[in-house]
Each structure stands twice: as structure tokens, then as C-alpha cells.
Amino acid sequence: MREIVHIQIGQCGNQIGSKFWEVIGEEHGIDPTGNYHGDSALQLERISVYYNEAHSKKYVPRAILVDLEPGTMDSIRSSKLGALFQPDSFVHGTSGAGNNWAKGHYTEGAELLESVLDAVRAQSESCDCLQGFQLVHSLGGGTGSGMGTRLLGKIREEFPDRVLNSFSVMPSPKVSDTVVEPYNAVLAAHQLVHNADACFCIDNEALYDICVRTLRLATPTYGDLNHLVSLTMSGVTTSLRFPGQLNADLRKLAVNMVPFPRLHFFLPGFAPLTARGSQQYRALSVAELTQQMFDARNTMAACDPRRGRYLTVACIFRGKMSTREVDEQLLAVQTRHSGCFVEWIPNNVKVAVCDIPPRGLSMAATFIGNNTAIQELFTRVSEHFSAMFRRRAFVHWYTSEGMDIGEFGEAEADIHDLVSEYQQFQDAAACTEASEGHSAGQGLP
């Protein structure tokens, strides 16, 4: 019932994906071999959202693992989760994309695309009522950004009425893993604008800051960062998987969060932030969760929400709590910080409340914000892109894969337009007399 097909692509996507399946397994009581060792019937009630049931009560993730080189796949196979995934779910090439978007999108990626789509079709056909797809990838490399966006486009063609969510790791402001990252990111973002329904923007540097500042981890590893992302990912689909007082599925989220089709890039957050293995000793309250969710330091992407305004917000609360208290706290936030929310969308906070908290916590909350400040992220990447593209640096690597140089200019223009759209709606007043045809004095300033 309302199943989701999970696709992880590229090294980054596969590393986050593996951590995600650990978190989901803990929540549903599924061990690394796929057997159930839970303590509540509710864990199995809607387990079909993410798992297929195989013979002898073994549960298999509805996941497709893709990469253009075998290394990441081998490490997943040899990890403790290796026996969990169906062998057919691993689809990999041999040569790799070499941090080149064009290789992932056109040449190497295109060769592997059909076998990935076969796996996607096989998983989709076995679903009772497919809700949608979630793709985990990064935008800075070659496979996740190039092949990931190509795959999104193909899925959009074949399943036009299903929800497509992407969890995308954006380039960080100060730390860059690859020199050609701005090219790959802008080319991939250009595709995401048109082919994704919702894009959750995650940023390594913001995650590092959370680990060091909030969780007090001296030397955060990718494992710690990926754990944070996984908590947010599991929070987004909580209402599909567990009973609650007020539900939200992927489609409800998309409908309430996207005021204009192109503006679907979200800032995710999670509260309370807890390091792995550290048990909570403090009593949590709805007020504390709400305060932490809206805290700018809690944002998982490197932009400051205080410099923009919220078009829409979704808050997914988990645990035993009163919905009245949730409503009161969110109303208080909106009243106290009314300048941070656009006034032309009157009730712009969507709420969901689910009864089952995450493992080891009494209550928790997932935050998803559609804030105009995300334009900072695109502006930064596009400035780096323009600086290199002006001199045509590194462009020959892309054109030698058969890519048209015009595509660079097109992608750059599209991202500039996106930034302008965000700025336009940040500055927009509630209504103007002229356009609304009101009598003078009725429009808000």
C-alpha cells in the first residue's frame, strides 16, 4: 500500500542510502539479514512502504543501488547490510564517470540506463499502489549528478503521475571535493528544476557544523553526517509508515509545499539533534522541538534562513503529544517571527503528527522549509560556474563526450532565472491595488 521505490546512485548516494536502510531497519525491527526482530505489531503493519516480503518472512528493501564503478557496490556487499539487498538491485558499470557530468548523463550513464530502468520497472510493477520514487545523490560528482538526473528524466517520462523526490547533496561553500564541481552542480540543478517534484537540499558543511556545534563531536565522520540525513529522510515518510493523528504523504507534502512549480527546493532540519549512541536524558517538549526546528543553526543546507522568507513550511512531529499544543507552538512561532513568513500565503505551515517516535527518543520532529534564502546556494555555485566558463576552462572534457557547449549557457541562464524568481517572491507584498483592482488603500504595503 502506497509504496516508495528508493534509488541510490553514485558513491555519495550509496553511502547515505546504506545509512538510511540502517535507520529504517531499526525503526521497523528488521535486522541486517532481513528478518524481523521487533516488539510491536505496528512495525509490520505498513512495512510494505519500503520493503517487499520474500519467502519465510524475510523482508527485502525496495531499493535500487546504482554506480558507474564497482567499488562502492563491493563495499556495500561486504558490509553488514550486504545480505539485506536483493542481488538484482545492484546495477553497476566498470569505468566510472570520472567526476564528469557529461559522462554520467550521456556516454557511460546512457549505456547503463536501460538496465537501471528495467530494475525500476520490476520494482514498480510489484507494487500495489506506487506512491513515488526517492532518489539519493550528490550534485558535485559525475554519476550522481549526471546519471542521476538522466534517470529522473526517464522516470518522469514513464511515471508522469508519481511523486519524484530527490535528496541532493549540494556543493559546500568552503570545502570542495572536486574542481569541476560548479559545472556538475549547475548542469544537474538545471535538470532538477524541471524533473523533480521536491528536492531536499543537503550540504556537507552545514552537517559538519551541526555535528561539531550541536552534537559536540570532535571529529565527525561521513557516518555521522549520513546519520543526520537519514533521520530527516525517515521523518519525511513517517506518516506513510506509522499511524498518526494527522497524516501527510509525499503528495500532500508536495501540494502544500510547492507554491510555484519551479520553486521546489527545500531546507531540511531535524530535532532533537542527538549523536549516534547517545541516549537522551532530558525531557523533551513540543516547545523545545519547535524552537530547535526553526533555529537557523539547525538547517542542513549552507544558507541562512533568516536572510530570506519562508514561502511554506512542513513540520512532521513524532511521539505522544497533544495536537493542540503543536498548533499553539507553531502559531506562536508565526506570530513572533511574522516577518520571516510571506504574508500572501496566510497559513503557510503544514503539520503532521505521528504517534510513533524514532528509536531511542520520546518525541522528535522533522522540519522542511521552502525558504527564499536557498537562492544563496544557487548564486554561490553559479558564480563559481561563470568564473570558469568565461574562460572555457575544463569545457573540453564535457564536449568530448558529445555534449553541446550551448547546454552550459542554457543551464547557467536557468539557474539565474531561478534565483530571480526566489528574489521576486521574497520581495513581493501581499497584493497591489492596481493588479487586484481594489479601491485605493486596501492593498497591503
C-alpha positions in Angstrom: 0.0 0.0 0.0 1.4 3.4 -1.1 4.9 2.0 -1.7 8.1 4.0 -2.4 10.9 2.9 -4.7 14.2 4.0 -3.3 17.1 4.7 -5.7 20.7 5.5 -4.6 23.2 6.5 -7.2 26.9 7.3 -7.2 29.3 7.0 -4.2 27.7 9.7 -2.1 24.1 8.4 -2.8 25.1 4.9 -1.9 26.8 5.9 1.3 23.8 7.9 2.5 21.5 5.2 1.3 23.2 2.5 3.3 22.9 4.6 6.4 19.2 5.2 5.6 18.5 1.5 5.4 20.1 1.1 8.9 17.8 3.7 10.3 14.7 2.4 8.6 15.6 -1.2 9.7 15.9 -0.1 13.3 12.5 1.6 13.2 10.8 -1.4 11.7 12.7 -4.0 13.7 14.4 -5.5 10.6 17.9 -6.9 11.2 20.8 -6.8 8.7 19.7 -10.2 7.3 16.2 -9.1 6.6 14.5 -10.9 9.5 12.0 -9.3 11.8 13.0 -8.9 15.5 10.7 -6.1 16.5 8.5 -5.6 19.5 5.3 -4.0 18.1 2.7 -5.1 15.5 2.8 -1.5 14.2 6.3 -2.0 12.9 4.9 -4.6 10.4 1.6 -3.0 9.7 2.8 -0.8 6.8 6.3 -2.2 6.3 5.4 -2.5 2.6 6.1 1.2 2.1 9.9 0.4 1.9 10.1 -3.4 2.0 8.9 -6.4 -0.1 8.2 -9.5 1.8 10.0 -12.6 0.5 9.6 -16.2 1.4 9.9 -17.3 5.1 9.1 -13.8 6.4 12.3 -12.2 5.1 12.0 -8.5 4.2 13.9 -7.1 1.3 14.3 -3.3 0.7 12.6 -1.9 -2.4 15.9 -0.3 -3.3 18.0 0.0 -6.5 21.7 0.7 -6.0 23.4 2.3 -9.0 27.0 3.3 -9.7 29.2 3.6 -12.7 32.1 1.9 -10.9 32.1 -1.3 -8.9 34.0 -0.1 -5.8 31.1 1.3 -3.8 28.9 -1.7 -4.6 31.6 -4.1 -3.4 32.0 -2.3 -0.1 28.2 -2.4 0.4 28.1 -6.1 -0.4 30.9 -6.8 2.1 29.3 -4.5 4.8 26.9 -5.8 7.5 24.0 -4.8 5.3 25.3 -6.7 2.3 22.9 -9.6 2.7 19.9 -7.4 3.0 19.6 -6.2 -0.6 18.4 -8.4 -3.5 21.3 -9.2 -5.7 19.4 -7.9 -8.8 19.2 -4.5 -7.1 22.9 -3.8 -7.7 23.4 -2.2 -11.1 26.9 -1.0 -11.8 29.3 -0.2 -14.7 33.0 -0.7 -14.7 34.6 2.5 -15.9 33.2 5.2 -13.7 32.2 8.8 -14.6 35.4 10.4 -13.5 33.6 13.5 -11.9 32.3 14.3 -15.4 28.6 15.2 -15.7 28.6 14.6 -19.4 30.0 11.0 -18.9 27.2 10.2 -16.4 24.5 11.9 -18.4 25.4 11.0 -22.0 28.0 8.3 -22.6 28.8 5.9 -19.7 25.5 6.6 -17.9 23.4 6.1 -21.0 24.8 2.6 -21.6 23.8 1.5 -18.1 20.5 3.4 -18.1 18.4 0.7 -19.7 19.4 -1.9 -17.1 18.6 0.5 -14.3 15.2 1.3 -15.8 14.5 -2.5 -16.0 15.2 -2.7 -12.3 12.9 0.3 -11.6 10.1 -1.2 -13.7 10.4 -4.6 -11.9 10.2 -2.9 -8.5 7.3 -0.7 -9.6 5.3 -3.5 -11.1 5.3 -5.5 -7.9 3.8 -2.5 -6.1 0.1 -2.4 -5.0 -0.2 1.3 -5.3 3.0 3.1 -6.0 3.3 6.5 -4.3 6.5 7.6 -5.8 10.3 7.5 -6.0 13.1 8.9 -3.8 16.5 9.4 -5.3 19.6 10.0 -3.2 22.6 11.5 -5.0 25.1 14.3 -4.9 25.4 17.1 -7.4 29.2 17.6 -7.4 30.4 14.3 -9.0 29.7 12.6 -12.3 27.5 9.6 -11.6 25.0 11.0 -9.0 24.6 14.3 -10.8 24.9 13.3 -14.5 23.3 9.8 -14.5 21.0 10.7 -11.5 19.3 13.5 -13.4 19.1 11.5 -16.6 17.4 8.7 -14.7 15.0 11.2 -13.1 14.0 12.5 -16.6 13.4 8.9 -17.8 11.3 8.1 -14.7 9.3 11.3 -15.2 8.5 10.2 -18.8 7.4 6.7 -17.7 5.6 7.6 -14.5 4.4 11.1 -15.1 1.7 10.9 -12.3 4.0 9.7 -9.5 5.8 11.8 -7.0 9.6 12.2 -7.6 11.6 13.3 -4.5 15.3 13.8 -4.6 17.7 14.1 -1.6 20.5 16.0 -3.2 23.9 16.8 -1.6 24.8 20.3 -2.8 28.4 21.7 -3.1 29.6 23.3 0.2 30.6 26.9 0.3 34.2 26.5 1.6 35.0 22.8 1.1 35.0 21.5 -2.4 35.8 17.9 -3.2 36.4 18.4 -7.0 37.5 21.3 -9.2 34.7 20.9 -11.7 32.0 20.7 -9.0 30.4 24.0 -10.1 29.9 22.7 -13.7 28.4 19.4 -12.5 26.1 21.1 -9.9 24.7 23.7 -12.2 24.1 21.2 -15.0 22.4 18.9 -12.6 20.3 21.6 -10.9 19.1 22.7 -14.3 17.6 19.2 -14.7 16.2 19.1 -11.2 14.3 22.3 -11.7 12.3 20.5 -14.5 12.1 16.9 -13.4 11.8 16.7 -9.6 8.6 17.3 -7.6 10.6 18.0 -4.4 14.3 18.4 -3.9 15.7 18.3 -0.3 19.0 20.2 -0.4 21.7 18.8 1.9 25.1 20.3 2.4 28.2 18.6 3.9 29.5 21.8 5.5 26.2 22.6 7.2 26.1 19.0 8.5 29.7 19.3 9.8 28.7 22.4 11.7 25.7 20.7 13.3 28.0 17.8 14.3 30.6 20.0 15.8 28.5 22.8 17.3 25.4 21.0 18.4 26.4 17.4 18.8 29.8 18.2 20.2 31.6 15.6 18.1 35.3 16.3 17.9 36.0 14.6 14.6 32.7 14.0 12.6 32.9 11.2 10.1 30.8 10.8 6.9 28.9 8.1 9.0 27.8 10.8 11.4 26.7 13.2 8.6 24.9 10.4 6.8 23.1 9.5 10.0 21.7 13.1 10.2 20.5 12.9 6.6 18.9 9.5 7.2 16.9 10.8 10.2 15.4 13.5 8.0 14.7 11.1 5.2 12.9 8.7 7.5 10.9 11.6 9.0 9.6 12.7 5.6 7.8 9.3 5.2 6.9 8.7 8.8 3.2 9.3 8.2 3.1 6.6 5.4 4.7 4.0 7.7 3.1 4.5 11.1 -0.4 5.5 12.3 -0.9 9.1 13.4 -3.4 11.8 14.4 -2.7 13.9 11.3 -1.2 12.3 8.3 0.9 13.6 5.4 2.1 11.6 2.5 4.5 12.6 -0.3 1.8 14.0 -2.4 0.3 16.1 0.4 3.7 17.4 1.2 4.3 18.4 -2.4 0.9 20.1 -2.8 1.3 22.1 0.4 5.0 22.9 0.0 5.3 24.0 -3.7 3.6 27.3 -4.4 5.1 27.6 -7.9 6.3 24.5 -9.9 10.0 25.6 -10.2 10.4 26.6 -6.5 10.6 23.1 -5.1 14.0 23.2 -3.3 13.7 22.7 0.4 15.8 23.1 3.5 15.5 20.1 5.8 16.1 20.0 9.5 15.6 17.6 12.4 15.1 18.0 16.2 16.2 17.0 18.7 19.7 16.6 17.4 21.4 13.6 19.1 24.6 11.9 18.4 24.5 8.2 17.5 24.5 6.0 20.6 24.0 8.9 23.0 20.7 8.4 24.8 18.6 11.3 25.8 18.4 12.1 29.5 16.4 15.3 29.2 12.6 15.5 29.0 11.6 16.8 25.5 8.7 19.1 25.0 6.8 20.3 21.9 8.1 23.9 22.7 11.7 22.8 22.7 11.3 20.8 19.4 9.7 23.8 17.7 12.3 26.2 18.9 15.1 23.9 17.7 13.5 23.2 14.4 13.3 26.9 13.5 16.8 27.6 14.7 18.9 28.7 11.8 21.9 26.7 13.0 19.8 23.5 12.6 19.5 23.9 8.8 21.1 21.1 6.8 22.0 23.4 3.9 24.5 26.2 3.9 22.3 29.2 3.7 20.8 31.4 6.4 17.0 31.2 6.5 17.0 34.5 8.5 18.1 36.3 5.3 15.1 35.0 3.3 11.4 34.4 4.0 9.5 31.2 4.3 7.1 30.6 1.4 5.9 27.4 3.1 6.9 25.1 5.9 6.1 21.5 6.8 6.6 20.1 10.3 6.3 16.4 11.0 6.1 15.6 14.7 6.6 12.1 16.1 5.7 10.8 19.5 2.9 11.1 22.0 1.8 14.7 22.1 -1.2 16.9 22.0 -2.1 18.3 18.6 -3.4 21.4 20.3 0.0 22.1 21.8 1.6 21.6 18.4 -0.8 24.1 16.8 -0.3 26.6 19.6 3.5 26.4 19.4 3.6 26.8 15.6 1.1 29.7 15.8 3.4 31.4 18.4 6.4 31.0 16.0 4.5 32.5 13.1 3.2 35.4 15.3 6.6 36.1 16.9 8.5 35.9 13.6 5.8 37.1 11.2 8.4 38.9 9.1 10.1 35.6 8.3 7.0 34.3 6.6 5.5 35.7 3.4 2.2 37.4 4.2 0.5 36.5 0.9 0.3 32.8 1.9 -1.8 33.2 5.1 -1.5 29.7 6.7 1.8 28.5 5.4 2.7 25.8 7.9 1.7 22.2 7.1 1.6 19.9 10.2 1.6 16.2 10.5 1.6 14.3 13.8 2.6 10.6 14.1 2.3 8.6 17.2 5.5 6.5 16.9 8.8 8.3 17.8 12.1 7.3 16.4 14.2 4.6 18.2 15.6 5.9 21.5 13.6 9.2 21.6 10.3 10.0 23.3 9.5 12.6 20.6 11.1 14.2 17.6 10.3 16.4 14.7 11.3 16.8 11.0 11.4 20.2 9.5 11.0 21.1 5.8 11.2 24.7 4.8 10.7 26.3 1.4 12.7 29.5 2.1 13.8 32.1 -0.4 17.3 32.2 1.2 18.1 29.0 -0.7 18.9 31.3 -3.6 22.2 31.9 -1.8 23.2 28.4 -2.5 22.4 28.6 -6.2 24.0 32.1 -6.5 27.2 30.8 -5.0 27.5 27.8 -7.3 26.5 29.8 -10.4 29.2 32.4 -9.6 31.9 29.7 -9.5 30.4 28.3 -12.7 30.5 31.6 -14.5 34.1 32.3 -13.4 35.3 29.1 -15.0 33.0 29.1 -18.0 34.1 32.6 -19.0 37.5 31.2 -19.8 36.0 27.9 -21.1 38.2 26.1 -18.5 37.7 22.3 -18.4 34.9 22.5 -21.1 36.7 20.2 -23.5 36.2 17.2 -21.1 32.5 17.7 -21.5 32.3 18.5 -25.2 34.5 15.4 -26.0 31.6 13.3 -24.5 29.3 14.7 -27.2 27.8 17.4 -25.1 26.8 20.7 -26.8 28.5 23.7 -25.4 25.2 25.6 -25.7 23.9 23.5 -22.8 26.3 25.2 -20.4 24.8 28.6 -21.2 21.3 27.3 -21.0 21.9 25.7 -17.6 23.5 28.9 -16.3 20.6 31.1 -17.6 18.1 28.7 -16.0 19.8 28.9 -12.6 19.9 32.8 -12.8 16.2 32.8 -13.6 15.6 30.5 -10.6 17.5 32.9 -8.3 15.5 35.9 -9.7 12.2 34.1 -9.1 13.1 33.4 -5.4 14.1 37.1 -5.0 10.9 38.3 -6.7 8.7 36.3 -4.3 10.9 37.3 -1.3 10.2 41.0 -2.1 6.5 40.5 -3.1 3.9 42.3 -1.0 0.6 40.7 -0.2 -1.2 42.4 -3.1 -1.1 45.6 -5.1 -4.2 47.7 -5.6 -3.6 48.0 -9.4 -3.3 44.3 -10.1 -6.2 43.3 -7.8 -8.5 46.1 -8.9 -9.1 47.1 -5.2 -10.1 50.6 -4.2 -7.1 52.7 -3.0 -5.7 51.9 0.4 -6.9 48.3 0.5 -3.6 46.7 -0.7 -1.0 46.0 2.0 2.2 48.0 1.6 
